[in-house]
Amino acid sequence: MIFYGLIDVSIHSKKILGFGVLILFFIVFPLFSYYRWKDKKIEDYYLNSENLKKFKENNDL
């Protein structure tokens, strides 16, 4: 295992880490979000009066 400071850190290591974060944020996360939401109806998640009424009926505490 390589521990920080044990081996000489290269000049480009911060750039590589930054590009990795950018790729995750701008490519991987949107693809994952699209994959998870593609077959769902967004109207089911709206907070309108009809959905509030259903929520209150289903949560009888």
C-alpha angles and dihedrals in degrees: 000000000000115000123198110266095012093092124033110269113232124234093245098048094097091049092050091050091048093050090048091054091047092050091050093047100043102031114019099039095049091047091050091047092050091048092051096045103037097097098037128100109235090204089071089065098048115113099227130140094267094053092044089054091051090048093052092048093051095046103062102160 
